[in-house]
Amino acid sequence: ERWLDDRLATSRARWNVLAQQTLFAQLDLSMGDVQTFWTDAWDGYPAARKRLLQGLRHHNVANPVILGGDTHMFWASATPFDADDPNSPIVASDFGGTSITSRTLVPSWALGALRQENPHIVYANTEYRGYTRFNVTPKQMQAELRGLDSTDTRDAGCKTIASFVIEDGRPGPVRA
């Protein structure tokens, strides 16, 4: 953590991309006042996540974008400093990727309720397997979530199912 904080503090990069293994944004799995978390992701390490977000804010790190996977679905989040505070400033953009063949554990009918409980999550999709493709310029980063038509054949088609833009200096993905 100290090494990463030191590097972020001295970064002169326009885009600071952190690649790691899972969903970074908080994901409350229960509706209402009770909170339930999947502790195999960053929700199992809330103090470490808070320290990282504090460092990003304190050092005024340019355009932090956090990439993850191992969620078996697509996610896009405008990650706030404090997900429990609806007025908390957005600190980073967060994308969670699916896999090419592994199925999700989250049914598609539950996504509306999950997004309502987690308003910082701007997109979630369990229907497609695939990957995310990024196009980075000095002014913006575009993320294209690419979904396969099928995982049963090698020559299955692939299409963009959602596209997001992050503008330089404005954290949080916006639907393109």
Summary of the structure (lengths in Angstrom):
residues: 176
radius of gyration: 16.0
end to end distance: 33.6
largest distance: 48.3
contacts: 520
relative contact order: 0.17
helix: 20%
strand: 33%
